[in-house]
């Protein structure tokens, strides 16, 4: 398939590796890829500076071959002590975690570690903006859910309460982010509404 | 050696692995270790939330042995596109890079990549606080140097100017951070002075 500019549509090729998606919708991309694209867009337009943190790795053994790059020969994945994304928008510190679920009726709290929730509490306490982005695959919906709405569910779980947040609560207390182009997951538009 | 609480002084043992330092001063610790200790202190006292970003690694090959953790068998170090540290203090986004030098007369600009300087410029443009911490080993001095003072030297270098910042300029335009206990590199005290 050729586009008017004469270039092949490489995008679809790369999406189709993951999932055939003939209707050009977003469903083949992971949430992480969508957020990375969004953050690149924000950065390129000088709208915000938000980056994903690298995956934490415990490096155990490194080889230094002559005349080529150092090679990590043994390493292990470490549990993250913070969220995956943070950055700066309109002078405010923002911090978030992104999660996808295939569940239909609720979002499992097992998606988070204690450390991450503690981290988000600290961010809120120090006047930062903390939130989660939740994608429900079956509905192709992505929600902005403020961390402050997550905390009561987290506490309740520790006290023997339910281990998930109902989909209906996320619909009511979160804000759905429309999937669009060029900014795929325009979470800053929600921050504009809620915090400014 | 035993301390009044009866515990062995493990700290000195671990320092001495790096450098014999009988006078209990700080000189055996790397700047990174000092900053990590400082950030832990800030976090434990609920003063600020600042973390070092993990080292970016391109993971190529992972083994998944039965009944044990995944092992990274091949990986490569990637160049960081941002600075190493960022976080939140008194509602402000802060962002910095820490570097040590053995030079006596100047700090080489080769310590930075173009990406990192561009990143710090964006932070300043979006009302964040960006700075560098520079340690001169031979003088056992650590300076807070605002990123805005770095930019002119960076530009000048691109235009054929000098490739380093003179020690004297860092003394005059930066602020020396006293090494103390328990907060080793109290850079937030400088931020209090300069930005609030």
Interface residues (C-beta under 8 A of the other chain):
Chain A: X43 X46 X48 X49 X51 X53 X54 X55 X56 X57 X59 X69 X70 X71 X72 X73 X74 X75 X76 X77 X78 X81 X82 X86 X87 X88 X89 X90 X91 X92 X93 X95 X119 X122 X123 X125 X126 X127 X128
Chain B: X43 X46 X48 X49 X51 X53 X54 X55 X56 X57 X59 X69 X70 X71 X72 X73 X74 X75 X76 X77 X78 X81 X82 X86 X87 X88 X89 X90 X91 X92 X93 X95 X119 X122 X123 X125 X126 X127 X128
